[in-house]
Amino acid sequence: FFENLFGYEWELTESPAGAKQWKPKDGAGEGTIPHAHDPNKKIAPAMLTADLALRFDPVYEQISRRYWENPEEFADAFAKAWYKLTHRDMGPKSLYLGPEVPEETLLWQDPLPEREGELIDETDIAALKAKLLDSGLTVSQLVSTAWASASTFRGSDKRGGANGARIRLEPQKNWEVNNPDQLALVLRTLESIQRDFNAGSERKVSLADLIVLGGCAAIEKAAKDAGQDIEVPFTPGRVDATDEHTDAESFAALEPASDGFRNYVGKGQRLPAEYLLVDRANLLTLSAPEMTVLVGGLRVLDTNYDGSKTGVLTETPGVLTNDFFVNLLDMGTAWSSTAADQSAFEGRDRATGEVKWTGTRADLVFGSNSELRAVAEVYACDDAKEKFVTDFVAAWSKVMDLDRFDLS
């Protein structure tokens, strides 16, 4: 390709179908290229404008010329690019199988460092939970941070997730959906707890583990405050990535354009919020019931990205109750749109006309969509309080461990 690209001067012509393309000037190259359909014929080379751009664009020309003059370098670059193309959606290298897996680990594979020190044990976990809950951080802050860390996972290419604690690195720490100011405050507190623990113990806790553990401890407290005693599963073993392990430009592609679980819709989104919520749930490999119970739980735990009360359909935020579903489906409440694009709603008491609640499309879809309403009605039942908490914890644990391929 490069021999032909640089070996001829080119002039504009037309293909047999009449499309514009390029051929060598003065009849050069005639009889050098096999015919596509007749093995007994050879023709002149032809190029498209996109091909010639690799020679005549001032930036690409330097790259193309280097590959033309250094075929071994070109072969190596092509092999690596092909390897990346065909393995990009397979997740970390630990998932590759077979004797031909290359030893080299590349940055686009989102590498993680080896774990340092022994894993924390059950006694350590209990002590750390107590410190987390006594740190001054709220249930909302702890749950929000854990969700922000883990919910970047994409089942489509197995990137993202809580392992690595990349939420503390660029670009994630400054994403709008992560509420950067609050996130920085939470991370400073967690890092202080991590330093104090690691300084006095042979066993070490990573910040990645501590972020998830904070969410688990907060959910246990929120459930207990609702009268439900439950232990949220937690498996240590996560590690902390560094900037050297992280391609910030590549990770920018993981920034959520929306996250209905946190009632966030980014600027310029054309699709309705409920469509974007389902898309996010699909990336997280969640079923409809899992999506439903997570939204209901995260709302009452007060985890909206901007701290707003929109969709927080409870009088006791921070307590893990089924209030979201009870109040959403309350026949004593009349919902109506308050925005021209029907993106915001208010719920008024049918008797008094008083505004009781506000919500978004990502909230009201659980009352308007027949399939999701059927699930919501289950969780709204008087006898579903325990089931709601149990199912929420199961779905939460699933999201927290989506990138724990070492547990599979």
For each residue, the residues with C-beta under 8 A, 3 or more apart:
1: 4 5 51
2: 5 6 64 67 68 74
3: 6 7 68
4: 1 7 8 29 45 47
5: 1 2 47 51 52 54 55 64 68
6: 2 3 55 64 65 68
7: 3 4 29
8: 4 24 25 28 29 45
9: 24 25 28
10: 22 23 24 25 47 52
11: 22 23 24 25
12: 20 21 22
13: 20 21 22 23 46
14: 18 19 20 21
15: 18 19 20 21 46
16:
17:
18: 14 15
19: 14 15
20: 12 13 14 15 49
21: 12 13 14 15 46 47 48 49
22: 10 11 12 13 46 47 48 49 51 52
23: 10 11 13 29 44 45 46 47
24: 8 9 10 11 27 28 29 44 45
25: 8 9 10 11 28
26:
27: 24 30 44
28: 8 9 24 25 44
29: 4 7 8 23 24 32 33 44 45
30: 27 43 44
31: 42 43 44
32: 29 42 44 45
33: 29 42 43 44 45 46
34: 39 41 42
35: 38 39 40 41 42 43
36:
37:
38: 35 41
39: 34 35
40: 35
41: 34 35 38
42: 31 32 33 34 35
43: 30 31 33 35 46
44: 23 24 27 28 29 30 31 32 33
45: 4 8 23 24 29 32 33
46: 13 15 21 22 23 33 43
47: 4 5 10 21 22 23 51 52
48: 21 22 51 52
49: 20 21 22 52 53
50: 53 54
51: 1 5 22 47 48 54
52: 5 10 22 47 48 49 55 56
53: 49 50 56 57 60
54: 5 50 51 57 60 61 63 64
55: 5 6 52 60 61 64
56: 52 53 61
57: 53 54 60 61
58: 61 62
59: 62 63
60: 53 54 55 57 63 64
61: 54 55 56 57 58 64 65
62: 58 59 65 66
63: 54 59 60 66 67
64: 2 5 6 54 55 60 61 67 68
65: 6 61 62 68 69
66: 62 63 69 70 73
67: 2 63 64 70 71 73 74 77
68: 2 3 5 6 64 65 71 74
69: 65 66
70: 66 67 73 74
71: 67 68 74 75
72: 75 76
73: 66 67 70 76 77
74: 2 67 68 70 71 77 78
75: 71 72 78 79
76: 72 73 79 80
77: 67 73 74 80 81
78: 74 75 81 82
79: 75 76 82 83
80: 76 77 83 84 106
81: 77 78 84 85
82: 78 79 85 86
83: 79 80 86 87 102
84: 80 81 87 88 106 108
85: 81 82 88
86: 82 83
87: 83 84 90 96 109
88: 84 85 108 157
89: 156 157 158
90: 87 95 96 157 158
91: 94 95 157 158 159 405
92: 95 109 110 111 112 158 405
93: 96 101 105 109 111
94: 91 405 406
95: 90 91 92 158 405
96: 87 90 93 101
97: 101
98: 101
99:
100:
101: 93 96 97 98
102: 83
103:
104:
105: 93 109 111
106: 80 84 109 111
107: 110 111 245 247 250
108: 84 88 247 250
109: 87 92 93 105 106
110: 92 107 159 164 241 245 246 247
111: 92 93 105 106 107 241 245
112: 92 163 164 239 241 245
113: 116 239 240 241 242 245
114: 239
115: 119 206 237 239
116: 113 204 239
117: 198 202 203 204
118: 202 203 204
119: 115 203 236 237
120: 124 125 128 201 203 204 205 209 236
121: 124 125 203
122: 125 126
123: 126 127
124: 120 121 127 128 197 201 203 205
125: 120 121 122 128 129 213 234 236
126: 122 123 129 130
127: 123 124 130 131 197
128: 120 124 125 131 132 193 197 205 210 213 217
129: 125 126 132 133 213 216 217 220
130: 126 127 133 134
131: 127 128 134 135 193 196 197
132: 128 129 135 137 142 190 193 210 213 214 217 218
133: 129 130 217 218 221
134: 130 131
135: 131 132 189 193
136: 189
137: 132 141 142 186 189 214
138: 141 142 218 318
139: 142 143 218 219 221 222 301 302 318
140: 143 144 218 301 302 303 317 318
141: 137 138 144 145 182 185 186
142: 132 137 138 139 145 146 186 214 215 217 218
143: 139 140 146 147 215 218 219 222 298 301 303
144: 140 141 147 148 179 182 186 262 303 305
145: 141 142 148 149 167 183 186 187 190 211 214 215
146: 142 143 149 150 162 211 212 214 215 216 218 400
147: 143 144 150 151 215 261 262 298 303 399
148: 144 145 151 152 167 172 177 178 183 262
149: 145 146 152 161 162 165 166 167 208 211 212
150: 146 147 153 161 162 212 399 400 402 403
151: 147 148 256 259 261 280 284 399
152: 148 149 159 160 161 166 167 172 254 256
153: 150 158 159 160 161 162 283 284 399 402 403
154: 157 158 159 160 254 283
155: 158 282 283 284 285 402
156: 89 283
157: 88 89 90 91 154
158: 89 90 91 92 95 153 154 155 403 405
159: 91 110 152 153 154 254
160: 152 153 154 254 403
161: 149 150 152 153 164 402 403 404
162: 146 149 150 153 165 167 208 211 212 238 400 403
163: 112 208 238 239 403 404
164: 110 112 161 208 238 239 240 241 245 246
165: 149 162 168 169 206 207 208 211 238 240 241
166: 149 152 169 172 241 246 251
167: 145 148 149 152 162 172 173 178 183 187 211
168: 165 172 173 187 207
169: 165 166 172 173 241 242 243 246 248
170: 173 174 243 246 248
171: 174 175 248 251 252 255
172: 148 152 166 167 168 169 175 178 251 254 255
173: 167 168 169 170 178 180 183 184 187
174: 170 171 178 180
175: 171 172 178 180 255 256
176: 179 180 264 266 305
177: 148 255 256 259 262 264 266 305
178: 148 167 172 173 174 175 183 305
179: 144 176 182 183 305 306 307
180: 173 174 175 176 183 184
181: 184 185
182: 141 144 179 185 186 307
183: 145 148 167 173 178 179 180 186 187
184: 173 180 181 187 188
185: 141 181 182 188 189
186: 137 141 142 144 145 182 183 189 190
187: 145 167 168 173 183 184 190 191 207
188: 184 185 191 192
189: 135 136 137 185 186 192 193
190: 132 145 186 187 193 194 207 210 211 214
191: 187 188 194 195 207
192: 188 189 195 196
193: 128 131 132 135 189 190 196 197 210
194: 190 191 197 198 205 206 207 210
195: 191 192 198 199
196: 131 192 193 199 200
197: 124 127 128 131 193 194 200 201 205
198: 117 194 195 201 204 205
199: 195 196
200: 196 197
201: 120 124 197 198 204
202: 117 118
203: 117 118 119 120 121 124
204: 116 117 118 120 198 201
205: 120 124 128 194 197 198 209 210 213 236
206: 115 165 194 209 210 236 238 239 240
207: 165 168 187 190 191 194 210 211 240
208: 149 162 163 164 165 211 212 238 239 240
209: 120 205 206 212 213 236 237 238
210: 128 132 190 193 194 205 206 207 213 214
211: 145 146 149 162 165 167 190 207 208 214 215
212: 146 149 150 162 208 209 215 216 234 238 400
213: 125 128 129 132 205 209 210 216 217 234 236
214: 132 137 142 145 146 190 210 211 217 218
215: 142 143 145 146 147 211 212 218 219 396 400
216: 129 146 212 213 219 220 232 233 234 396 400
217: 128 129 132 133 142 213 214 220 221 232
218: 132 133 138 139 140 142 143 146 214 215 221 222 301
219: 139 143 215 216 222 223 232 301 320 392 393 396
220: 129 216 217 223 224 230 231 232
221: 133 139 217 218 224 225
222: 139 143 218 219 225 226 301 318 319 320
223: 219 220 226 228 229 230 320 389 393
224: 220 221 227 228 229
225: 221 222 316 318 319 320
226: 222 223 319 320 321 385 389
227: 224 385
228: 223 224 320 385 386 389
229: 223 224
230: 220 223 389 390 393
231: 220
232: 216 217 219 220 393 396 397
233: 216 393 397
234: 125 212 213 216 400
235: 401 404 407
236: 119 120 125 205 206 209 213
237: 115 119 209 404 406 407
238: 162 163 164 165 206 208 209 212 404
239: 112 113 114 115 116 163 164 206 208
240: 113 164 165 206 207 208
241: 110 111 112 113 164 165 166 169 245 246
242: 113 169 245 246
243: 169 170 246 248
244:
245: 107 110 111 112 113 164 241 242
246: 110 164 166 169 170 241 242 243 251
247: 107 108 110 250 251
248: 169 170 171 243 251 252
249: 252
250: 107 108 247 253
251: 166 171 172 246 247 248 254
252: 171 248 249 255
253: 250
254: 152 154 159 160 172 251
255: 171 172 175 177 252
256: 151 152 175 177 259 264 266 280
257: 266 269 276
258: 264 265 266 269 273 276 277 279 280
259: 151 177 256 262 263 264 280 305
260: 263 264 265 273 274 276 277 280 281 295 362
261: 147 151 277 280 294 295 298 303
262: 144 147 148 177 259 298 303 304 305
263: 259 260 299 304 305 308 310 311 360 362 363
264: 176 177 256 258 259 260 304 305 306
265: 258 260 269 273 276 343 360 362
266: 176 177 256 257 258 269
267:
268:
269: 257 258 265 266 273 276
270:
271: 275 276 279
272: 275 276 343 361
273: 258 260 265 269 276 277 343 360 361 362 365
274: 260 277 278 361 362 365 369
275: 271 272 278 279
276: 257 258 260 265 269 271 272 273 279 280 362
277: 258 260 261 273 274 280 281 291 295 362 365
278: 274 275 281 282 291
279: 258 271 275 276 282 283
280: 151 256 258 259 260 261 276 277 283 284
281: 260 277 278 284 286 290 291
282: 155 278 279 285 286
283: 153 154 155 156 279 280
284: 151 153 155 280 281 399 402
285: 155 282 398 402
286: 281 282 290 291 294 395 398 399
287: 290 291
288: 291 292 371 372 375
289: 292 293 375 391
290: 281 286 287 293 294 391 394 395 398
291: 277 278 281 286 287 288 294 295
292: 288 289 295 296 366 372 375 376 379
293: 289 290 296 297 375 379 388 391 392 395
294: 261 286 290 291 297 298 392 395 396 399
295: 260 261 277 291 292 298 299 324 362 363 366
296: 292 293 299 300 322 324 325 366 376 379 388 392
297: 293 294 300 301 320 324 388 392 396
298: 143 147 261 262 294 295 301 303
299: 263 295 296 302 303 304 311 312 313 314 324 363
300: 296 297 312 313 314 316 317 318 319 320 321 323 324
301: 139 140 143 218 219 222 297 298 317 318 320
302: 139 140 299 307 309 312 317 318
303: 140 143 144 147 261 262 298 299
304: 262 263 264 299 307 308 309 310 311 312
305: 144 176 177 178 179 259 262 263 264
306: 179 264
307: 179 182 302 304
308: 263 304 312
309: 302 304 312 317 358
310: 263 304 344 358 359 360 363
311: 263 299 304 324 358 359 360 362 363
312: 299 300 302 304 308 309 317
313: 299 300 323 324 326 327 328 357 359 363
314: 299 300 317 319 321 323 324 327
315: 323
316: 225 300 319 321 323
317: 140 300 301 302 309 312 314
318: 138 139 140 222 225 300 301 302
319: 222 225 226 300 314 316
320: 219 222 223 225 226 228 297 300 301 389 392
321: 226 300 314 316 385 388
322: 296 325 326 379 380 384 385 388
323: 300 313 314 315 316 326 327
324: 295 296 297 299 300 311 313 314 327 328 363
325: 296 322 328 329 366 376 377 379 380 388
326: 313 322 323 329 330 380
327: 313 314 323 324 330 333 347 356 357
328: 313 324 325 359 363 364 366 367 376 380
329: 325 326 367 373 376 377 380
330: 326 327 333
331: 350
332: 349 350 351
333: 327 330 347 348 349 350 356 357
334: 347 348 349 350
335: 345 346 347 359 364 367
336: 345 346 348
337: 342 344 345
338: 344 345 346 358
339: 342 343 344
340:
341:
342: 337 339 345 361
343: 265 272 273 339 360 361
344: 310 337 338 339 358 359 360
345: 335 336 337 338 342 358 359 360 361 363 364
346: 335 336 338 355 357 358 359
347: 327 333 334 335 355 356 357 358 359
348: 333 334 336 352 353 354 355 356
349: 332 333 334 352 353 354 356
350: 331 332 333 334
351: 332
352: 348 349
353: 348 349
354: 348 349
355: 346 347 348 358
356: 327 333 347 348 349
357: 313 327 333 346 347
358: 309 310 311 338 344 345 346 347 355
359: 310 311 313 328 335 344 345 346 347 363 364
360: 263 265 273 310 311 343 344 345 363 364
361: 272 273 274 342 343 345 364 365
362: 260 263 265 273 274 276 277 295 311 365
363: 263 295 299 310 311 313 324 328 345 359 360 366
364: 328 335 345 359 360 361 367 368
365: 273 274 277 361 362 368 369 372
366: 292 295 296 325 328 363 369 372 373 375 376
367: 328 329 335 364 373 376
368: 364 365 373
369: 274 365 366 372 373
370: 373 374
371: 288 374 375
372: 288 292 365 366 369 375 376
373: 329 366 367 368 369 370 376 377
374: 370 371 377 378
375: 288 289 292 293 366 371 372 378 379
376: 292 296 325 328 329 366 367 372 373 379 380
377: 325 329 373 374 380 381
378: 374 375 381 384 387
379: 292 293 296 322 325 375 376 384 387 388 391
380: 322 325 326 328 329 376 377 384
381: 377 378 384
382: 385
383:
384: 322 378 379 380 381 387 388
385: 226 227 228 321 322 382 388 389
386: 228 389 390
387: 378 379 384 390 391
388: 293 296 297 321 322 325 379 384 385 391 392
389: 223 226 228 230 320 385 386 392 393
390: 230 386 387 393 394
391: 289 290 293 379 387 388 394 395
392: 219 293 294 296 297 320 388 389 395 396
393: 219 223 230 232 233 389 390 396 397
394: 290 390 391 397 398
395: 286 290 293 294 391 392 398 399
396: 215 216 219 232 294 297 392 393 399 400
397: 232 233 393 394 400 401
398: 285 286 290 394 395 401 402
399: 147 150 151 153 284 286 294 395 396 402
400: 146 150 162 212 215 216 234 396 397
401: 235 397 398 404 407
402: 150 153 155 161 284 285 398 399
403: 150 153 158 160 161 162 163
404: 161 163 235 237 238 401 407 408
405: 91 92 94 95 158 408
406: 94 237
407: 235 237 401 404
408: 404 405
